[in-house]
């Protein structure tokens, strides 16, 4: 698959709207939400990306809008459920960035507030899904505060956050907090095998590359991530052998999503540090980089390793926030620092 094609596929897969079907590991979460004797006016579903928070929010929204819920589930037959299924329910609003990776504008929040001040068209609850909540600017978050604290009519807010620490304390304090953790490795492997024809070993490898998220692992299947990983690992080995320069590799990796690269390099830096302290070979991560990390760990100056780790974490946050960065200079800077970990 050519780089241009898989890059487009990557972006498409990561922005597609999920269904409202719950995942097997969400049974307990669902019980804690649907089983409440009285619903709160605002919930904040937070946890790692790829844990299924959007599916949980959509399922909860349908349940809250349903006119005749049964056994803590939406009936699927009433007019509200049919409108929801057709994605035309007039009392359901979704507040999202206008463009992927951009912030939620204050104008969008004000338009939403004006809408929820109106009477419910179906005579029941109004539900607002906000994702990702951390995409709200300070201005847009402040514009939502009053509605969160005193929502009009029977409005219920469902906020979704993948980066909980980015949220304003004033937003957090106005919501019921519901953490949505990743499933266990065993649950994830079982689910992935049900969704594909992969072996258990392949599923575990994909899970490791997806930071333990079965949903993200499933998406990685469609972008040939194993081939991308091989390209990056080969490049790192060539870098340390001085067979490739940082600028050459930055150019060769120009089409690779920077989120993916920074996830891997952050993980490798952490593994080097861990092995430097413990010398436990079982803590070297996936086999493809184990020998390299073991070789670098005793030779990397501790102060430089810690400085590099701080730099990686800082710039990973900038990448996740879609900060305006020169991708080529960013990658070259990363590789210069990485090469310096192995003194000549």
TAVEN-V870136 format. One record per backbone hydrogen bond with DSSP energy under -1.0 kcal/mol. NH is the residue of the N-H (numbers start at 1). CO is the residue of the C=O. Records with the same first field share a line. If there is no record, write none. Layout:
NH->CO, CO
This chain:
6->2
7->3
8->4
9->5
10->6
11->7
12->8
13->9
14->10
26->23
27->24
30->26
31->27
32->28
33->29
34->30
35->31
36->33
43->157
44->176
45->159
46->178
47->161
51->48
56->52
57->53
58->54
59->55
60->56
61->57
62->58
63->59
64->60
65->61
66->62
70->73
82->78
83->79
84->80
85->81
86->82
87->84
88->83
92->89
93->127
95->129
102->99
104->135
109->105
110->106
111->107
112->108
113->109
114->110
115->111
116->112
117->113
118->115
126->154
127->91
128->156
129->93
130->158
131->95
133->160
135->132
136->133
137->104
141->137
142->138
143->139
148->144
149->145
150->146
155->152
156->126
157->41
158->128
159->43
160->130
161->45
166->163
167->164
172->168
173->169
175->172
176->42
178->44
180->46
188->184
189->185
190->186
191->187
192->188
193->189
194->190
195->191
203->199
204->200
205->201
206->202
207->203
208->204
209->205
210->206
211->208
212->207
213->210
217->213
218->214
219->215
220->216
221->217
222->219
223->220
225->220
228->224
229->225
230->226
231->227
232->228
233->229
234->230
235->231
236->232
237->233
238->234
239->235
240->236
241->237
242->239
243->238
244->238
249->245
250->246
251->247
252->248
253->249
254->251
256->253
261->257
262->258
263->259
264->260
265->261
266->262
267->263
268->264
269->265
270->266
271->267
272->268
273->269
274->270
275->271
276->272
277->273
278->274
279->275
283->280
284->281
289->286
293->289
294->290
295->291
296->292
297->293
299->296
300->296
305->301
306->302
307->303
308->304
309->305
310->306
311->307
312->308
313->309
314->310
315->311
316->312
317->313
318->314
319->315
320->316
321->317
322->319
323->318
325->323
330->326
331->327
332->328
333->329
334->330
335->331
336->332
337->333
338->334
339->335
340->336
341->338
342->339
